[in-house]
Amino acid sequence: VAGWVHVRTGGRDMLVSSSENRGSVVLDFDFPHVTGLTGAAVIAAANNSDPLLPDRVWTASTIDRALVSLRLDVTRLTTGRSALFVEEVLSEFPLQTRAHTVEAPPAVGERHARVSPGADAVLGIAGAVAMEVACDGVRYCFPSVISSLERSELECGAFPPWPAPRGVGNMGDAACQDVSYAVGVAAIDNTLLLSSSPAMALDGSLTFAAAAFENGVADLDVTLSDSAGAFSPPRSVTLLVLPVNQPPRFTPETVITGQDLPGIQQLIFARNVSAGAKSEDSEQKLTFEFTFTQPRLFSAAPYAGPNLTVATLPSGEKVGYIRFASSSDAIGTSVFQATLVDSGPEGEQLGDDRRSETLEFQVVVNKRNLKPTFTLVSDTLTVPENARGQPYSLSEHLLATDVSAANLGQELTFRLDSVSTLSGIFQVDKAAAFEEFALTIAPTALGQELRVSFTARENLNGRFNLTISLSDNGGLDFFGEDRTIKSFTLIITPASSLPLFDITTPLTITEAKLPNTRRAVPLAIRILSGLTEDELGEHMTFIATVDTPADAVLFAEPPRFEIACGAASFPDCDVTMLAVPAPNR
């Protein structure tokens, strides 16, 4: 037998050989009933003979997933009978190892159904598309199966050497070539999607790492290359990373407050609040669930209602608020266990973690300073004007009673905060309203009272609002209060203010010799001040009086005065006395 050729025609596998003494031999290769041959897909044979060994034929069966060595017995070639005998069956299933390259041939006489230790499992016989058998021309042949796997890439499976006739021809490289995949990103809609480059192993498994909280689509090009430098056409793979609901998160912090604060307190207890991924923050609603200890610290139980638990600060940070009212008679620490819950979807594909880790924070209620108190005796205090030239003394009044500190042992201080005009022509402030002003706390049998003593500015009148405050030295820690402010009305009733003048030299009038002699005598008088602001519409004149009845006989009628002031007004005034002296006096 010179050699064999595998021919597939009419859906049947045939082996055609030629020999020097028998001519051509055609064997119809159809043994589905023989173990190892069911689904025979590819056949290969040595194309030369060796007188020492019978010819061999190898077949790879896709159903039995076996490589079968068949021995040809030329002495039994008869029409209608098989001359091929199964010599060895090498199955894919029981073998646990395989090798891409085969070590040196084993010693003569050993069976050759073994493979190199440590190699990976036999793959690919089910997809056999071709077979090569290379013989070394001395003793061994090396069958190799080339398969097309389900993913359409080619896998070359090398098997251990088999005895072969001496002098067989070369049918190709007996060792399979090394192959590897190259994966490139052809297009991507999110540049942050992948945190490492994708890769593909020889078994067709694709590995990649998607960045945390990122999703999108990437088109990949996959190319298979061998160690001889050949490349397959690129195949496209679409990688779709779907968004999943990420668990929400937050950072808790301790809340410090004071006892007996007025109203409902709204304080931050959580920072860096997030629905999970950045895209979820604008889409999902967040609520806090929590439990707490020490309920006696609160006069209204803490709660977190919709749209009240999470808010966005001007900086863009989302924070969590807790609302409560502190008790008036308890201090201490309440421990909270809080969980953040989002409104995201649930499911195996979309994520099912809508709850954050349960975290602990504390609400600490401290003793705080309470503001001092006092009671005004009246909302209005009325005093007369400190009019020029009129008698006036320091005004002293009882202003408030029940002056006390909320916390014993504290020092109390009153002060005048502000003065403003309610009505009248005088616009004043605290500095311009009084020549002196004092607020004094005085003890009494019933407690402490506040007395006020002051001297109003000269010629000041009208209605004024006075604001006073009572402060203690307890401080403002833990939302403390150390000051009480109240206002009252001060009414200063108007009084007539007298102008001032000075006679610089005595006045001399000569005796009248005739009756009804009228004299106009300039007076050396300097007017020091004129009318006050609220009396500018009034008339100013001088009135002369005689000190004693004996002096009255000096004048036939009471003297009169004329006042003429220049543009500069006081003291630029001329005063003239009009007098009628009695004759001969």
Secondary structure, 3 states (H helix, E strand, C coil): CCEEEEEEECCEEEEEEEECCCEEEEEEECCCCCCCCCCEEEEEECCCCECCECCEEEEEECCCCEEEEEEECHHHCCCCCCCEEEEEEEECCCCCCCECCCCCCCCCCCCCCCCCCCCCCCCCHHHEEEEEEEECCCCEEEEEEEEECCCCCEEEEECCCEECCCCCCCCCCCCCCCEEEEEEEEEECCCCCEEEEEEECCCCCEEEEECCCCCEEEEEEEEEEECCCCECCCEEEEEEECCCCCCCEEEECCEEEECCCCCCEEEEEEEEEECCCHHHHCCCCEEEEEEECCHHHEEEEEECCCCCCEEECCCCCEEEEEEEEECCCCCEEEEEEEEEEECCCCCCCCCCCCECCCEEEEEEEECCCCCCEEEECCCEEEEECCCCCCCCCCEEEEEEEEEECCCCCCCEEEEEEEEEEEECCCCCCHHHHEEEEEEEEEEECCEEEEEEEEEECCCCCEEEEEEEEEEECCCCCCCCCCEEEEEEEEEEECCCCCCEEEECCCCCCCCECCCCCCEEEEECEEEEECCCHHHCCCCCCCCCCCCCHHHHCCEEEEEEEEEEECCCCCCCEEEEEEEEECECC
